Amino acid sequence: MMSRGRAIGLNAVVAAASFAATADRARTPSTPPLALAPDSMPHIATVDERFLSYNVEMAEVIGGNFWKPYTPESISKLEAEAARTSQRTGAAPVGTDTSMFQARPPIDLTNPRLRRLAAALGPAYVRVSGTWANSVYFHDSSTPAPATPPSGFSGVLTRPQWKGVVDFAHAVNAEIVTSFAISAGVRNAAGVWTPVEAKPFLAYTKSVGGRIAAAEMFNEPTMPVYGGAPEGYGAASYARDFAVFRPFVKRTAPDMLILGPGSVGEGRGSGLLSGIAAGDILPTEQLLSATPHPAFDVFSYHYYGAASIRCAAQAPEAQTSAAAALSDAWLSRVDTVNAFYERLRDRYEPGRKVWITEMADAACGGNPWASTFLDTFRFMDQHGRLARRGVQVIFHNTLASSAYGLLDEDTFLPRPNYWAALLWQRLMGTAVLDPGPSPPGLHLYAHCLRNHPGGVTVLAINTSRTEPASLILPTATERYTLTAAALEDARVRLNGHELALGANDALPDLHGLHTPAGRVELAPASITFLAIPDASNASCR
């Protein structure tokens, strides 16, 4: 009788062979194949080794309200509401409808599956922040935490919970990024921010062997009314608080990078301002031009291309759709917003590197298709685009919570975006190359092949739902093609074989399909990594 291990191996071989045969029989593309020259692709940027990173929300660590999971019934109801409100403006503020949230216990950061899968994405940064961090009380004591937060706070972080974050980071090869409380509980009689919470928090982190690599003063200062800041908080308030914050950090944690401002909701095409009252947005330019001038070590912002259908009533003009998920208009929106923030960086913080400390398909917990293969096109395309633009680090929101989690929040099983992230980490190095112009419907990106001197990896994303594409490569490649039976499928195939965890949550072998030099066919709606170990690119040595 054939062993289970040999059967799985044989099945993988059969699936790969079937995939190759199918590719060979693919309909001839309507456009001529594009010839690439991986040996001469010039070096155009370098990203951080922890470029692909992720968030674990403070709300997950302490337990509390987070976005309510979708059900078929809730999706139908929300879509109907979105249709009714599509022409309405001036709606209620985003995030005020408590029916969008669900109480949940703290995440189990000791879970072996969670740790195993997160470790496979290392090295990375894990950012523990979010709106809930703005008003969290750190209970710096071994005594039981208070049943209700002290006055001026809305949540409680205990020592064991934070030590759990430190231990998790050590276990998964991640560096910690965070932010600090800025609510009424940390302000003096004059309303000025004080380090009354930040100081013991940093001291405790160090005492348990932890290190905070970088931090924003607080989460999303461009939306202070939703983030727990005092009423009337403006640019002058931010500058005044930052004048206390920066010297405190440089004195207390001199090795910790100060990120900022951590803005969100701006830039033509970001799609988030339409449902928010104009007076509730504090423009980044006002924050940066205030005196005394806030100064950062790294320039940061958040990017969500839309608001999810959960926020249809609050942000009726900020919606997108599954039908638009592969469109150039949707995928290029990230370039527009990045250019907006880069102009501000160049004017007020010239020379600073850029980190995007939150990014997902849509604010308000992501759209229903964020957990399917359909969103993987955005996920990979945005990483390719932003690496090319020189963005150093991107924090995906989230690792394992809500529709946009890389892992299912209940089971911690991988979603399609996780498998794509894993391939990126294994194949895309820190040196970014220019593969040349991309033809319509085919998005091309290139990096040096990770841990292989001279090698190159080309990422080819065919966004056409119906048309194949093709490339010509002068050297043999190892091909890794992601597809799905249907675009809104939660399962994904690598070279025709469905990806799944093995016994004891073992990750499958992610073997490429050896492809000789010459023409490479790219099926419609597919994402392909082409690893070229013998490219002999001088920039990759």
N, C-alpha and C positions, 0 to 999 in steps of 0.2 A: 504493500500500500504506500502511495506517495506521501511523504511527510508534508505537514502543513507549510513549513518554511519553503520547501521546494515548490509546492503548488503555487504559493504566492509569487515566488520568483518567476515561475513559468508563465503565470498569468500576466505579470508585468512585461515579460518579453513578447508574449502574444499581442498584448495591447499596443506596445510600441511598434511592433511590426505592422499591425493593422493601421495605426496612425500614419506610419510612413507611406503605406500603400495608398491610403486615402489622400494624403498630401500630393503624392505623385499623380493621382487622377483628378486633382483639383482643376476646376474650370480655368482656362487661360485668362489672366488678368487683362482688363481692357486697356491698361497703360503698359508701356514697355518696362521690363525689369530695370531697376536702378542698380548701377554698379558702385560698390563701396570699396574704399582703399584703406583698410584698417591700419596698415603700416605707416601711413602718412597723416592720419587724423591729428590735428594740432591740439595741444593742451590749452584749455581755455579757463579753467578754474580748479580750485581744490576745496573739498568739503571736509568737515570734521569727521574723524573716524566713527563718531557716534551720530552721524547725520540722520539716520532713521531711528527716532526715539518715540516715546509715548508718554501719555498721562495716566495717572491713577488719581482720580479726583479726591480732594479732601473729604467730600461727602461720603465716598466709599470707605475711607479709612476710619472715620468716626461713626459711620452709620447715620442715616438720615434720608431726607427726601432727594430722590433723583428722578430722571425722566421715566415715566411709566412705560413698560414694554408694550409694543404693539400687539394687537390681536386682529384676526380678520374682521371682527365686528368693529373694533375701534378704527381700523384703517378706512372701512367704508364710511363710517360716521364722519371722520376727519376729512376725507376727500369730498364728501357732500358739503361740509361746512366751508371748505376751501373754495368750492365752486360758488357757493352763495356769497362769499365775501370777497371774491376776486376783484371786484371793482370798488370796494369800500376802502376809505382811508381814514386816518385819525382814530384808529381803533385803540383798544386798551393796551397798556404797556406790555411788552414782551416779558413773559415769565410771571405775570400776576395771577394767572388762572391756576389755582392749586390742583385742579382736576388733572393737570398734565403730569403730576408727580406721584411717586409711590414711595412710601417709607421702606427702608431696607436695612438689614443688619450690616455691621462692618464686614468688609471683604476679608476672606481668609487668605492672607498673604503667605501662610505656611503651606498651602495646598501643593502637594508634589507636582501635579499636572501643571498648575499655573507657573510654578517655578521652573519646571523643565522647559516649557514652551517659551517663557520669557528669556531664559538663559540662552536659548538658541538664537535669539535676536541680538545678543550682546556682541560687542560692547554697545551700550546705549546710555541715554539719560532717562531717568524716570522723574517726571514732574508731578509733585503732589501739591495741587493748588486748586484753582477754580473759585467761583463766587463764594462758596462756603468757607474758604480759607480766610476771607476778609474779616470775618467776625467770629473766629473760633478762639476759644479760651484754652490755653495750655495748662492743664492741671499738673503742676510740677510738684507732685507729692506721691508718696506710696500709699496714702490713704485712699479710700473709695472716692470716686469722682462724684461731684454734686449731681443730684437727680435732675436739676435744671441748671442751665448756664447762669453764671453771675450776671448782674446787670451790665448792659452794654455789649453782651455777646449773644450769639444765637446757637452755638454748638460747643462741645467739649472734646478736646483731644487729650487722651491720657498718656502717661509715660509708656505703658506696655504697647499701646497702639503705635506710638512713634518709633519705639524700639523695633516693632515689627516691620516698619518701613525701612529702617537701617539694616536689619537682618536680611530683608528681601533684596535690597540693593546689593549687598555683599554676595548673596547667593546667585544672583543673575547677571553679574558683571555690569551693573548700572551705577551711574553717579546721580546723586539726588539734586533736583532743582525744586524750588518752592517759592513761597511768597509769605507775607506777614499780615497779621490782623491790623486793621485800620479803623475799626468801629469805635463807638463811644467808650468802650471799656479800656482803651489804651490811650485816651486823651486826657491832658491836664485841664485845669480850670479855665484856661484860655482857649481850649479846643485844639491844641497842638498835639500832634502825634508824639508819643514817648516810647522808648524801648522796654517798657515795663513787662511786656510779654516776650518780645524778641530776645532779650538778653538771657533769661533762663532757658528758653527754647534752644538757642545756640549752644549754651553751656551743657545742657543735657545731651544734645546730639553728640558733642565731643566726648562726653563722659562714657558713652556706650560704644565708642569706637566708630562713630559716624562722621561724615563730612558732607557739608552742603556745598556743592560745586558752584552753584549760581542761584540767584534769586531776584525776582521782581519785588519792588516795594509792596505793591498789592495788585490784585488781579483786575485787569480791564478798567483803568482809571478814566477811560473815555465814556464809561457808563456808570458814574459813581452812584446815581440814584438807585440803581439795581444792585449795587455791590456793597451796601452797608455803610457808605460814607455819610458824614453828617449832612443834614439838610443845608442846601446852599453851597455845597462844596464846589469850588471852581479852580481855575488855573493858579490863582494866587495861593489858595490853600495847599495845592499840590507842591508848589515851589517851596512854601514855608515848611511843609512836612519833610520834603526831600532834603532840605538843608539840615535837618536833624538826622535823617536816616543815613545819608551817605557817610558823614564823619563817624557815626556809630559803627557802621559796618567795617570801615577801614581800620578802626581801632580794635574791634572785637573779633572780626573774622576777615583779616586782610587778604586771605587767599580766595575768598568767595567773590565770584564775578557779580557785578550789579547789572542786571538786565533791565531794559526799560525802553519805552514806557509800558509795553504790553497792551497796546491799543487794539480796538476792534470796531468794526462797523463803519469804516470809512473807505473812500476810494471809489471812483466811478465804476459801476458794475458790481460792487460787492453785494448789493441786494438786501442789505440789512437796515438801512436807514428809513425805508419807506414806512414801516409800521411803528416807528419810534418818534415820539414828539421831539421837535427840533431842540427844545430847551433841555431835553434829557441827555443830549450828546455833548460831551466836553471835547472839542476838537483837539487832536494831537498837536497841531501847530500852536494852539494857545498854551498847552502844557510845556512845549519845548521853548517857547519864547518868553515864558514867565520869568520873573526874577525873584530870588537868585536862581540863576540858570541851572536846571537839573542836568547832571552829567552822568552818563552811563558807561560801563565797560563794553557792553554789547547792546546793539539796538534790537528791540524785539517788538513783535506785533502778533495778532491772531488773525487767522483767515478762515472764514466760512463763506462759501459761495452763495448761500441762500439760507433761509430759515425753513425748518421742516414743516410738514403739514400739521404738526402739533401746534404751531404758532400761526396757523392760517388766519385765525380771527384777529390776532395781534399784529401780524405783518402781512397783510393781504397781497402786497405787491412784491414781496420778497421770495416768492415761491419758484420752484423749478419742477421738473417732471422727469419721470423715467424715460419718456420719449426723447428728451433733450440730453440724456446722460452721455451720449457719445458725440455730441455736436461740438464743432470748433468754437462756437460762441460760448458754450459752457466751459469747456476745458481751458480756453485762453483767458478767462476772467481772472485767473490767478495772476497772470502777467500784468494785467491792468492795475490790480491792487498792489502788487509788489512794486511796480513803478511809482505809484503814489507814495508809498512809505519810503522808498529809496530816495525820492526827491527831498522829503523831509529830513531823512538821515543826512544826506549830502549837505543840506543847508545848515543844520543845527548840530550834527554829530559826525562831521566828515571823517571818513576812514574807519568808522566802526563796522565790525562784522555784523551780519544780520542773522537772527534766529527767529523762527516762527514757533512760538511756544504753545500754540494750539492750532490744529487744523483738522477738519473733517469735511464731509460732503455738505452738511447743513447744521446750523445752530439748532438748539432745542432738541438735542438728542439724536439727530440724524433722521433721514427719511427711511421708509420701510426697506427700500432697495439697498441701503447702506450695508446690510448684512449679506448681500448677494454678490455674484460675480460681476454684475453690471457696474457696481461702484469701483471695482478693481481697476477699471480703465482710468478713472479720475485719480485714484490713489497712486498708480504708477506714473501716469502722465504728469501729475503735479510734482512728484519727486524729480522726474527727469527735467522738467522745465526749470524748477527752482535751483537745482544743482547747477544747471547751465548758467543761471543768473548769479551764481556765487553765494546763495544762501547757505549758511554753514550747518544749521541743524533744524530739523522739522520734528515737532512733537505731535504725533497722531493722537487725537482724542477719540477713544480711549484704548487702553489695553484690553479691558474686559468689562465694560459696562455700557448699556444702552445699545441702540441699533448700530451705532458706528464702532463698537468694540471690535478689536481684532479677534477676540475670543468671545464665545457665548458667555453671558454673565452668569448663567445658572450651572452650566456644565464645564466651562472653560475649554470646550472643544474648539478647534480652529475654524475660522470662517475664511472665505476666499482671500480676503485681504491679508490674512496672516501668512498664507502660503506664498503670496507674492512678495511680502516683506522678507520672508525667509530666503527666497531666491535672490532678492536684491542684496541682502546682507552677505550672501555667499559669493556672489558674482560681481557686484559693482564696487570697485575700489574707490579711493578718495580722489583720485585724479580724474577730472572731467575733460572729455575730448569733444571735438566738433566733428560729427559725422558728415556734415554738409547739409544742404537744404532737404527738407522732407517733401515728398510729393503729396498732393491732396489725399486725405484719408489715411495716410500712413505717417505716424509720428516716430521719428528716429532719435535716439539718444545713445551716447557712448561714454564709457568710463574705462580706465585701465582695469583689467581682470584682477580681482582681489587675490593677493598672495601668489601672483604668477608673473615674474618680471618679463616685460615685453608683450604680455598678453593684453587683449582688448575684449570687452564685452559690448555688444550692440543690443540695445533694447528696441524692439520693433513692435509698435502698437498699431494694429489695423483696426481703425474705428468704424470702418464701413460694415454695416450689418449684412450686406449682400455681395460685395465685390472682393475677390481675393487680391492679393498684391504679391510682388516677388522682388527679390534682391539677387544680385550676383556678387559672390564673394570669391576672392582669389585663393583662399586657404580653407582647409577643412575646419569645421566648427563642431562644437557640442551644442545641440539644440534643446532648449527647454521651452515648450509651448504650453501655455495655459488656455484652456477652453472650458466650456460648460455645455451641457445638453440644452439649456435655455439660459438666456442672459440673467434672468432673475432667479437663478438657481443658487442654493446655498452650498452646493457641492461643486468642486472644480477638478479638472483633469490635467495631469501633466503628461504631455506626449500621448494622450489618449487613455491614460490610466488614472482612475479616480484616486485622489490623495486622501489618506486617512491615517490616524494613529494606529500603531500596531500593539502587540501585547505589552502590557505595563507602560502604556503611553509612549512607546518608542516612536520616534519620528521615522518616516519612511526614507529609504535611500532616494535622494533626488538626483538620479543619474540623467545626464543629457543623452540625447540621441545623436550618435555620430553621423555627421552629414558631410559628404565630400565637397570639395571646392566646386563652385559653379552656381547654378540657379537654386535658390531657396524659396519655396512657396509659402505664403502666409495666408492662412484661411481667413475668411471674413470674421470679424468680432473675435480676434485672438490677440494674445499678448505673448511675445516670444523674446527670450534672452538667447543670444547667440554668443557663446563663449569661444574665443579664438586664441588659444594658447600660443600658437606660432605666428602671431601677427607681426612680431619684431618691430613694435612701435618704440622708437627711441625715448619718447616721453614717459614710457611705462617701465623703463629699466630701473 
